[in-house]
Amino acid sequence: MSGNLNINWSDVIKKEARGSSDYDLGEVQEISEDYVITERGVVDKTRFMIPKTLVSNFDGHNLHFNLSEQDSSKYKQ
């Protein structure tokens, strides 16, 4: 599915990541071959390593994932 998305991955660095129902997944820190690494929080940081296959779209400000709050725990680092 992610092959259909024409996302310039360098544009999503430092953008907000959102799951379904606008769930806050933090800020995009890194992009790897298959994953988007995000970080949420200032003091208690939570890192997520989310497969690119879960990206639904990028609107220029937020990178959206087909990922619920419950399912996000699988991707916490």
C-alpha positions as CSV (number, residue, x, y, z in Angstrom):
1,M,0.0,0.0,0.0
2,S,2.7,2.5,0.9
3,G,4.0,2.1,-2.7
4,N,1.0,4.0,-3.9
5,L,1.8,7.0,-1.7
6,N,3.9,9.7,-3.3
7,I,5.5,11.0,-0.2
8,N,8.8,12.8,-0.1
9,W,10.0,11.2,3.1
10,S,12.5,14.0,3.8
11,D,9.5,16.4,4.1
12,V,7.9,14.5,7.0
13,I,10.9,14.9,9.4
14,K,9.9,17.1,12.3
15,K,6.2,16.9,11.3
16,E,3.4,15.7,13.6
17,A,2.4,12.0,13.4
18,R,-1.3,11.2,14.0
19,G,-3.1,7.9,14.3
20,S,-6.8,7.2,13.9
21,S,-9.1,9.6,15.8
22,D,-6.3,12.1,15.7
23,Y,-4.3,10.1,18.3
24,D,-1.0,11.8,19.0
25,L,2.0,9.7,17.9
26,G,4.5,12.5,18.4
27,E,6.9,14.1,16.0
28,V,8.6,12.3,13.2
29,Q,12.3,11.9,14.1
30,E,13.7,9.5,11.5
31,I,12.7,7.6,8.4
32,S,14.3,4.2,7.7
33,E,13.7,1.8,4.8
34,D,10.5,0.3,6.2
35,Y,9.7,2.4,9.4
36,V,8.8,5.8,10.6
37,I,10.4,6.6,14.0
38,T,8.4,9.1,16.1
39,E,8.9,10.6,19.5
40,R,6.3,12.1,21.8
41,G,6.8,14.0,25.1
42,V,9.4,16.3,26.5
43,V,10.5,14.7,29.8
44,D,8.9,11.2,29.6
45,K,9.7,10.5,25.9
46,T,7.8,7.8,24.1
47,R,9.3,6.5,20.9
48,F,7.3,4.6,18.2
49,M,8.7,2.6,15.3
50,I,5.8,2.4,12.9
51,P,5.8,0.4,9.7
52,K,5.5,2.6,6.6
53,T,2.7,0.3,5.4
54,L,0.5,1.9,8.0
55,V,0.8,5.4,6.6
56,S,-2.5,6.6,5.1
57,N,-1.5,10.1,3.9
58,F,0.6,13.2,4.5
59,D,-1.2,16.6,4.3
60,G,1.9,18.7,4.5
61,H,1.6,19.2,8.3
62,N,0.6,15.8,9.7
63,L,1.6,12.3,8.7
64,H,-1.4,10.1,9.2
65,F,-1.4,6.4,10.1
66,N,-4.1,3.8,10.0
67,L,-3.3,3.0,13.7
68,S,-5.5,3.1,16.8
69,E,-4.4,4.1,20.2
70,Q,-4.7,0.5,21.4
71,D,-2.6,-0.9,18.5
72,S,0.1,1.8,18.9
73,S,1.5,0.0,22.0
74,K,2.8,-2.7,19.7
75,Y,5.2,-0.2,18.1
76,K,6.4,1.5,21.3
77,Q,10.2,1.3,21.7
